[in-house]
Amino acid sequence: MPAHLSKKFRLSLALASAAVIATLVTACGGSSSSAPSEDNSYGLIQPGTVRVASVGDLKPYAFADAQGNFTGFDVELFKDVAKRAGVDNVVFTGQDFSAILPAVANGQFDVGVAAIGITDKRKETVDFSSGYLAGYLTVLTTKDSGIKGVEDLAGKRLGVVQGTLQEAYAVKNFTTASLVRFPDNNSAIAAVNSGSADADFLDYEAAKDYTEQHGLVSVADIPSFDAPAGFALAKDKTALKEALNKALAEAMEDGTWKTLYQKWFPGSPMPEQYLPKAEQT
C-alpha cells in the first residue's frame, strides 16, 4: 500500500473508531442527564409512561370530567409526583375500585391511584407509597338525636357501609355502639332520616352533600390515620416506590400538596402532617 494511502487509511480508521466509541458511550448512559423513564429503571410497562388504574366517578379524589379527562386531588397530585420522578407521560384508565389492586399486582398497570387506604390486608396484594391523604370521617345525625360527639354513641345504632374503612374503624374504635351495616350511604342516610338508625359514619367529603340535602349535622370529624391513602404498586417496583416517596416528600415540603388540598377540599380540616415542616405545630 502506498505511504500516502496508508496515512489516509489510518486516519479514517481512527475517526471511525472514535465515532463508534462515542456512540457506545452514549448508548450505555454515559450522560448523567438521562432520566429514569428513559432507561426504564422503574420497570414501567411502557418505558417513559406510567399507566395508572383509577376510578372515573370518585369526586373529588379521582374522576373523569365532561371531556373524559381524569382530574381530582389524587390525579393532580400523582401527575406532579410522577413529573418530579422524571416521568411526564401519565395515562389514567378507569376501573371498578375492586379491580384496581389485582390489576396492579398482576402487571396490567404500573400504579393504582384512587384514594386507596393503606391496610395490612391490602398490603398482602400490593405495596404502597408513603401515605399522602388522611381523609376525615364524619358522624352524621339529626339535629334532635341527642348525639353531640363520639362519646354519645354508646348504645346508639350507628350506620356503616359494609366493607369500607369506616366500618373497620367503627369496629375498632366505637365498641359500645351498635353497628348497623348497609350496602351504601344512601341506605344508611335513609335509615337515619326514618329513625331506624341514630347516626351514620361516613367519609367527610361525601357527608357534605347529605348535610345539605337532608339538614343533618356533623358531630365528629375524625382523621383516618389508621389507613391513609397511598399509591399502590406491585411488590417488585422498589425503585419506583422510592422515587414516588421522595417526590411526595418534596411536594409536601414545598407547599404543592397544601395548594391542591385547598383547591379540592375547600373548608375541610387539613391533616397537618402533610404540610411543610415550618407550618406544623
LINMO-V286567 format. One record per backbone hydrogen bond with DSSP energy under -0.5 kcal/mol. NH is the residue of the N-H (numbers start at 0). CO is the residue of the C=O. If there is no record, write none. Layout:
BEGIN
{{NH CO} {NH CO}}
END
This chain:
BEGIN
{{5 1} {6 2} {7 3} {8 4} {9 5} {10 6} {11 7} {12 8} {13 9} {14 10} {15 11} {16 12} {17 13} {18 14} {19 15} {20 16} {21 17} {22 18} {23 19} {24 20} {25 21} {26 22} {27 23} {28 25} {29 24} {33 30} {37 34} {38 34} {39 35} {40 35} {42 39} {45 48} {48 45} {49 88} {50 48} {51 49} {51 90} {52 110} {53 92} {57 54} {57 61} {58 56} {60 57} {61 57} {62 70} {63 55} {64 68} {67 64} {70 62} {72 59} {73 60} {74 60} {75 71} {76 72} {77 73} {78 74} {79 75} {80 76} {81 77} {82 78} {83 79} {84 80} {85 82} {86 81} {87 85} {88 47} {89 87} {90 49} {91 89} {92 51} {94 53} {98 95} {99 95} {99 96} {100 96} {102 98} {103 99} {104 100} {105 101} {106 103} {107 102} {108 102} {109 50} {110 50} {111 231} {112 52} {115 229} {116 114} {117 227} {118 116} {122 118} {123 120} {124 121} {125 121} {126 232} {128 230} {131 228} {132 228} {134 132} {136 221} {137 201} {138 219} {139 137} {139 199} {140 216} {141 197} {144 141} {147 145} {151 148} {152 149} {154 175} {155 152} {157 155} {157 177} {158 156} {158 198} {159 179} {161 159} {161 181} {163 160} {167 163} {168 164} {169 165} {170 166} {171 167} {172 168} {173 169} {176 173} {177 155} {178 176} {179 157} {180 178} {181 159} {187 183} {188 184} {189 185} {190 186} {191 187} {192 188} {193 189} {194 190} {195 190} {196 190} {197 156} {198 156} {199 139} {200 158} {201 137} {201 199} {203 135} {206 202} {207 203} {207 204} {208 204} {208 205} {209 205} {210 206} {211 207} {212 208} {213 209} {214 210} {215 209} {216 140} {218 138} {218 216} {219 138} {221 136} {221 219} {223 134} {224 222} {226 223} {227 224} {228 132} {229 115} {231 111} {232 126} {233 109} {236 233} {237 235} {240 236} {241 237} {242 238} {243 239} {244 240} {245 241} {246 242} {247 243} {248 244} {249 245} {250 246} {251 247} {252 248} {253 249} {254 251} {255 250} {256 250} {258 254} {259 255} {260 256} {261 257} {262 258} {263 259} {264 260} {267 264} {270 268} {273 270} {274 271} {278 275} {279 275} {279 276}}
END
